[in-house]
Amino acid sequence: MKKALFVAAIGLTFVSGAAFANADLAKAKNCLACHTADKKLVGPSYKDVAAKYSSDKDAVAKLAKKIRDGGVGVWGQVPMPANPQVSEAEAQTLAKWVLTHK
């Protein structure tokens, strides 16, 4: 029993640590200048993005591409600038993290 609780606690530490790490990555890559978790700022909230793409099996790839290349038209006419300073791996990590906001 004690061992199971210890293993569960370690698992929660890794999950919450990953969530914090991805929030730190979003901050470091300046995502938070235009986006928040739960309300529209310049761009849509992460919660709205997650809801829009919840049933899209290609959501991670689409969002990672949008993060790096930018775009306009999906959420209105305010363009999302390209972010070439974000690597492909970082874009994938950020996209997966955004999709966890439900």
N, C-alpha and C positions, 0 to 999 in steps of 0.2 A: 504494500500500500504506500509506504513512504517513498519507495523508489518510483512508483507511478506518479506521485505528486511532484517529485523532483524533476522527472522527465517532462511533465506538463509545464512546470514553471520555466524550465529551460526553453521549451518550444515557444512559450508566450514571449519570453525575452527576445528570441530571434525574430519573431513576427513583429513585435512592437519596435524593435531596433531597426528592422528593415523599413518600416513605415516612417520612422523618424529620419533615417538615412535618405529616403526618397524625398521627404519634405525638405531636407537640407540641400539635396541636389536641385530641387525646383527653385529654392532660394538662390543658390549659387549660380544658376543659369538664367536668373532674372525672370522666371516665369511669373513670380508673384507680383511683378509690376503691373500685370494686366489681368491676372486671374486670382480668384479666391476659392476656397473650398465650397462655399454654400451660397454665394450671391454674385450676380453679374458685376463686373468692374468695367474694364475696357472690353474684355472678352468674356465668354460665358464662364459660369462657375464650373468647377470640376464635377460637382454633383450633376449638373445639367448635361455635361459631356458624357458622363458615365451612363446616365439614363438614355440619352440618344443612341448610344452605341451598345447598349446592353445585350441586344440580340444579334449583333454583327460579329460573326466568327473571325472576320478580318480586321477587327477594330484596332488591335495593337499595331499592326503594320500600317494601317491608314493613319492613325494618330502619330506614330513615329515619323512618318513621311511628312505630315503636316507640321510637326514640331520643327523639323530640319528645313523644310522647303518653304514654309509659310503658306498663305492662301487667303482667299476671300470668297464670300458668297454663301457659305454653309450657315453662318450665324449672323448674316447681315453684310453690310458693305464696308465695315471697318476691317481693314486687312490685318492679318496676322503676319508680322515680318518673318523672314527666313532667319534661322538660327544656326548658321554654319559652325559656330563654336561648340555646338552640341554634337557629340559623336553619335554614330548609329547605335551603339550599345547604350549610351545614356538616353537617347530618344526612346528606345525600347523600354528601358527601366521607367522613365517618366510616363510613358503611355500606359504601362501596366498599373502604375501607381494611380494615375488619374482614374482609371476604370474601377478602382476599389472604392471610390467615393459614391456611396449609394444613399 
